[in-house]
Amino acid sequence: MRHASPFHQHQTIEEHFSFWDADKYATLEALKSIQTLTAELVTIKAELSLTDEDFYQFYKEEYDHLDSLKLPPVRDQLCIHYVEVLDELAELRTDWDAAREVGNNALTSIPTGSLEQINSALTQAHIQVDTSYTKLQNAEALVAHIEVQLVVDQRWEIGGPEYQHFKEEATLGKYCTALDELERLIVMRLFKLSKLSLLGTGKFIGKALQRCSDVIRDAINWYNTQAVALKPPLSPQPKISWKDIADYGFLGKFDLLRYSRNNIRTSDWSKPGHRETTTKFFKLC
C-alpha cells in the first residue's frame, strides 16, 4: 500500500469505504425486512390464532400429503392394468358377437343370383369375423397372463368389489396423468417467458399463454374431462380455466390439485392464509 501511487491509495481507500457502506446498508435493509416480516407475522398469527408449533405441523402435514402421491405399489399397478384389460376383453367380445351377427345376415340384402356380390359379402364377413376373433384371442391370452402374475384363481367380475376398487384407481391414475401433463406444459411455458423477460403480472402471463398454447388448451380440456370423471368415493375436482392457470406461479400450487384420499381442502395447512403465513414464518427461520 505504501509503495502505491497517491491515485491508487485514494482509489483503494474509496473502494474500501464504498464496499463497507454497501455491506452496511445491505445489513440494514435485511434487518428492516426482518422487522417488517416479524411484525406482519405477529399480526397474522394473532388474527388466525396460530402458534409457531402450528407452522411445523402444517409443514409435516403437507410433506406427508405430497409423499402419499407417489406411484402405487407394483401389484396395484398390475391390478389396474388387469381391470383395463378386462374392460378391453369385454368390448372385444361384444365386437366379435356383432361381427358374427353381421356375417350371419350378410346375404339378406343381396339380390338372388348375384354370385359376385355374394362372394364379396361372404369374404368381407369372413375377414371381419376372423379379425375380431384374433383380437379376442390376444386379449384372452393377455388376461390369462396377468392372472398368472397376480395368482388370480377366479376371474374378477366386472362390477365386483376388486374390479370396482381398481377401476377407481385407474380413473385416479388418468386424472393424475392429465394433471402432470398440464403442470409440465405450464412450467415449460413459464421458463420460456422468463427467458424472454416477459414474466410480469398474472394477467399478462395468462394472455401470453393464451396466444401461444393450443397444446396447453388441449391439456386443460383433458384435465377437466378427467377431473369430472372422478366419481364417489373419489371427489370430483373443480375444472381449471385460463384465469386459474394465470394464478399458478410454480409447482407448489399444482401439488395442491392432486387428489388425496383425505380431502385436503378441509385441512388447515392447505388454506391460502395459513400457507402464506407458514411461508413468512420459515423465511425468518
N, C-alpha and C positions, 0 to 999 in steps of 0.2 A: 504493500500500500504506500509506503513512504517513498518508494522509487517511482511511483506513478506520476504522471504529469498533473498539474493543477486541474486540468479539464477532467481527467479520468477520476481524480479524487472527488471532485464535486459531483460527477456523474454517479459514482459508487454510493456516496452519502445520500444523494437524492433518491436513487433506486431503493436503498435500504429503508428510508422513511416512507417511500411510496408503498412498498410491499407491506410495511408494518401497518400503515393506515388501512390498506386493503384487508389485511387479516383482522385488524381491529373492528372495522365496520362489518365485515362478514360475520364475525362473532356476535356483534351487537344485533345484527339482523336475525341471526339464528336465535339469540336469546329472546328477541322481541316476538319471533314466530312461536317460540315455545310458550311464552307467557300468554299470547293470544289464544293459542290452541288449548292451553291448560284452562284458561277462563271459559272458553266455549265448552270444553268437556265438563267442567263443573256444573255449568248451567244446564246442559243437556241431561247429565246424569240425574240432576235434581228433578227435571221435568218428567223424565221417563222412569224414575225410581230405580236406577241401576247402580250397581256397585262394581268395583274392579273384578271381583270374582265372577260376575256375570259375563264379562268380556272373555275371560279364559274359557268359560263354559260354552259360550257361543262359538268360539274357535274350535273347541273339541267336537261340538255337535256338527258343525259344518264339515270338519275333516272326516268324521265318521260317515256322514252322508255321501260325500264325494268318493270315499273309499268303497262304499257299497255299490258304486256304479261300475265296478269292474265287470269283465266278462263273466257269464255264469260258468259253473264247472263244466268240464268236458262232457260228462254224462248228460247234463242238462242240455247242452248244445246238440248232442246226438238225439236226444228225445224230441227237441224242437224240430230237427230235420226229419225225424221219423213221422211226426204229425204232418209236416208239409208233404212228405211222400205219400202218406195215406190219403190226403186230400187229392193229390195228383192221380193216385190209383183209382179213386172213386170217379174222377172226371173221365179218365181213360176208359173205364168200364162202361160208363154211360155213352161215350163216343163209339165204342165197339158195338154196343147194343143198337145204337142209331144206325151205324153202318150196315149191320146185318138186316135191319128193318128196310133200309133203302135198297139193299141187294135183293131182298125177297119181293119187293114191289117194283123192281127195275123195269119189268116188261109190261106193266099195266098201262102205261101211256104210249106204247109203241104200236103203230098200226099192224094188223096181221099181215104176214108175208114179207115184211121188210127185214130181210136177213142181215143187211149191213147195219141197220140201226140196232137190231137185236144183239149182234156180236159186239158192237161198240158199247152198248149199255151194260152187257154182261162183263166186258173187260173192265170198264170203269168201276163197276160194283165190286168185282173181284180185287182190283187194286186197292180200293178204299177199305174193304174188309181186311185184307192182308196187312195193310199199313197200320190200321188201328189195332189189329191183334198183335202185331210185332211190338208196338209201343206198350200195349198192355202187358205183354210178357216181360219186357225190360223193366217196367215198373214193379211187377210182381217179384222179379229177381232182386231188385234193389230193396224192396220192403223186407224180403226174407233175409237179405244180407244184414240189414240194420237190426233185425230182430235177433239174429245170432249174436251180434255185438252187444246188444242190450240184455241178452238172455231173457227174451220175452217168450213165455210158454204159450200164451194165448193172445192172438192179435187184438190190439185195442179197438174198441168200437168207437166209431165217430159219434161224438156227443157224450162218451163215457167220462168218468172223473179224471183219469190220467190224461186222456186226449184233451179234455177241456182245459186242464191246468196248463199244459204246454202249448196249447193253442193261444192262450192269453200271453204266455211268454214270447211266442212268435210274433204276436201283434206288438208287444212291447219292444221287441228287437227291431222291428221295422220302424217304429217311432224313433228309437234312439239312433238308428242309422240315418234317418232323414234329418234329425237334429244335428248329428255330427257333420253331415254334408253341408247343411246350411251354415253351421258355425265355421267350417273350413273356408267356404266361399267368402263369407263376410270378412273374416280375418285377412284373407288374401287381398281383398279389395282395400281394406284399411291400410295395409302395408304399402300398397301401390300409391294410395293417396298421400301417405306420409312422405314417400319419396318425392312426390311432386309438390310437396309443401302445400297441399290442399286441405289438410286437416284443420277444421275450424269448428263452428258450432254444429250441434247435432242436426239442425235443419239443413245446413249446407251439405253435410255428409249424406243425408237422405237424398237430396237432389242429385248428387254425384252418382250415388248408387243406382238411382232410377234411370239415369241417362245411359249407363253402360253395363247393365246387368240383366239381360234376358235370362241368363243362366240362373242368376240368383232369384229372379221372379219364379222360374220353374221350381227351384228348390223350396221356395216359400209355399207354393201351391202343394208340392209333395208333402212338405211338413204338415201343413194344415189338414191334408187328407188323412195322414197317419194319426195326427193328434185327435181328430174327431172319431177315428175308428176305435180308439180305446173304449172298452165297454166295462161295466161293473164286473168284478170288484175293482178293476182299474178305473182311475178317474180321468174322464176326457179332459184334455188340456186345451186352454184357450188358443184361438187362432192368432197368428202373427201377421201384422201389416207392415207396410213400409215405415210408418211412423215408429213402430216398435223397434225395427231394425236400426233406425237412426239414433235411438236412445241407448243402444248397446255399445259400450265402449270396447270391451275386450272379453276374453274367455270367461271371466268370473260370472258375468250376468247370464251367459248361456248355460253355465253349470246349474243355475237355479231352475232352468226349464226342464231338466232331466227328471223323469218320473222316478219317484221313490215309493215304496210300499207304504211309507208313512207320508201323510200329506204335509209337505214341508211348508205349505202356505200358512199353516196354523202354528208353525214353530217360531219361537221368539227370534232365533238367530237369523231367519230369512226376512224379517220385516225390514223395510228400507231404512227406517230411522235407527234401528238397532245396528244394522250393518254399517251405516255411515259413522255412528258413534264408535263402534268397535274399531273401524279403520283409524279414526283420530286417536283412540287410546293406544293402539300399537305403534303409531308414529312417535309417540312420546316414550315408548319403552326402549 
